[in-house]
Amino acid sequence: TPPDLSGAAGWRAKLEEYARELSAAWRRHPWLPSITVGDRVMGPRETAWPETALSALTDTPLTERERLDAVMMVSHHIRATHPAATQGTQTWTDGSAAPIMRDLLLLNASRFPLLATTVAIPSTTTTREFGLLALLDGLERTITQRTHNNGDEQAASPPDPP
């Protein structure tokens, strides 16, 4: 069942909720990401997810195709970060091997100086959170620029004759 985005105010909050719900669905059903790829026909429940996400962008100045591209970027980001959000798959941040991997990187800091420095610093966000924030910031910038440009074009055009 697709998420209900009606409780979120504005396109950004709706896409954030969509991403949270998609991520939660994949955590509940870890087999979904692997079977929802490739050349295949999507069923009505799966099709309802991007349809719902597209509805979040209907009042933006993005074209229909750009709206679909935006939804696909968010969906693909969640898909790409799903393994990293699954415990035990990102060895330096999650799972029982994390302290061992972190220690090995720190012991070999001369060989892997950037990674060793990075894993020594506690993270306040996940790859998924940071990436979603960056994606939505970029969309917000595009939408804001288009909104201002459309306002400038309307102000510059002569009024319609009576």
C-alpha positions in Angstrom: 0.0 0.0 0.0 1.5 3.4 -0.9 2.1 5.9 1.8 -0.5 8.5 2.8 1.2 11.9 2.2 -1.8 14.0 3.0 -0.5 14.8 6.5 2.7 16.4 5.3 2.7 20.1 4.3 4.5 21.0 1.1 6.3 19.0 -1.6 9.5 18.5 0.4 7.8 17.1 3.5 5.8 14.8 1.3 8.9 13.5 -0.5 10.6 13.0 2.9 7.6 11.0 4.1 7.6 9.0 0.9 11.3 8.2 1.4 10.7 7.2 5.0 7.8 5.0 4.1 9.7 3.3 1.2 12.6 2.7 3.5 10.3 1.2 6.2 8.6 -1.0 3.6 11.9 -2.4 2.5 13.0 -3.0 6.1 9.8 -4.9 6.7 10.2 -6.9 3.5 13.9 -7.1 2.8 13.3 -9.1 -0.4 11.4 -6.3 -2.1 14.4 -4.3 -3.4 15.8 -7.3 -5.3 12.5 -8.2 -7.0 11.5 -4.7 -8.0 14.3 -4.1 -10.5 14.8 -4.9 -14.2 12.6 -5.2 -17.2 9.2 -6.3 -15.9 5.6 -5.2 -15.6 4.8 -3.4 -12.3 1.7 -4.4 -10.5 -0.9 -1.8 -9.3 0.4 -1.7 -5.7 3.9 -1.0 -6.8 2.7 1.5 -9.5 0.8 3.4 -6.8 4.0 4.3 -5.0 5.5 6.6 -7.7 2.0 7.9 -8.4 1.6 9.0 -4.8 5.1 10.6 -4.8 4.3 12.4 -8.1 1.3 14.0 -6.4 3.7 15.7 -4.0 5.1 17.7 -6.9 2.0 18.7 -8.8 2.0 22.3 -7.5 5.7 22.8 -8.4 7.0 24.5 -11.6 8.8 21.3 -12.6 7.7 19.7 -15.9 5.8 16.3 -15.7 9.0 14.5 -16.8 11.1 16.4 -14.3 8.7 15.4 -11.6 9.0 11.7 -12.5 12.8 12.2 -12.6 12.7 13.7 -9.1 10.6 10.8 -7.8 13.0 8.3 -9.4 16.0 10.0 -8.0 14.6 9.8 -4.5 13.5 6.2 -5.0 16.9 5.2 -6.5 18.6 6.9 -3.6 16.6 4.8 -1.1 17.4 1.7 -3.2 21.1 2.5 -3.4 21.4 3.1 0.4 19.3 0.2 1.4 22.3 -2.2 1.9 24.1 0.5 3.9 21.0 1.0 6.1 20.8 -2.8 6.7 22.8 -3.8 9.8 26.1 -5.5 9.1 26.5 -4.4 5.5 28.5 -1.2 6.1 31.4 -2.7 8.2 32.7 0.5 9.7 29.4 1.8 11.0 27.0 -1.1 11.7 27.0 -4.6 13.0 29.3 -6.7 15.2 32.3 -6.3 12.9 32.2 -2.5 13.2 34.7 -2.1 16.1 37.1 -4.6 14.5 36.9 -2.9 11.1 37.3 0.5 12.6 40.4 -0.7 14.6 41.9 -2.3 11.5 41.5 1.0 9.5 43.0 3.0 12.4 46.0 0.6 12.6 46.5 1.0 8.8 45.9 4.7 8.8 49.1 5.3 6.7 47.6 3.2 3.9 44.0 4.5 4.2 44.4 7.9 5.7 41.2 9.5 4.6 39.0 6.6 5.5 40.8 6.1 8.9 40.2 9.8 9.7 36.6 9.6 8.7 35.7 6.5 10.7 37.3 7.9 13.8 34.8 10.7 13.8 31.3 9.8 15.1 28.6 10.4 12.5 25.5 12.5 13.2 23.8 11.3 10.0 23.6 8.3 7.8 24.5 8.1 4.1 20.8 7.8 3.4 19.9 10.9 5.4 22.8 13.0 4.0 22.0 12.0 0.4 18.3 12.6 0.7 19.0 16.0 2.2 21.3 16.8 -0.7 18.8 15.6 -3.3 15.9 17.6 -1.8 18.1 20.7 -1.4 18.9 20.5 -5.1 15.2 20.1 -6.0 14.3 23.0 -3.7 16.8 25.2 -5.4 15.5 24.4 -8.9 11.9 24.8 -7.8 12.7 28.2 -6.1 14.5 29.5 -9.1 11.7 28.5 -11.4 9.1 30.0 -9.2 11.0 33.3 -9.1 11.7 33.3 -12.8 8.0 32.6 -13.6 7.1 35.5 -11.4 9.6 37.8 -13.2 8.2 36.7 -16.6 4.7 37.4 -15.6 5.6 40.8 -14.1 7.5 41.7 -17.3 4.7 40.7 -19.7 2.2 43.4 -20.6 -1.3 43.0 -19.1 -4.0 41.3 -21.2 -6.2 43.8 -23.1 -9.6 44.4 -21.5 
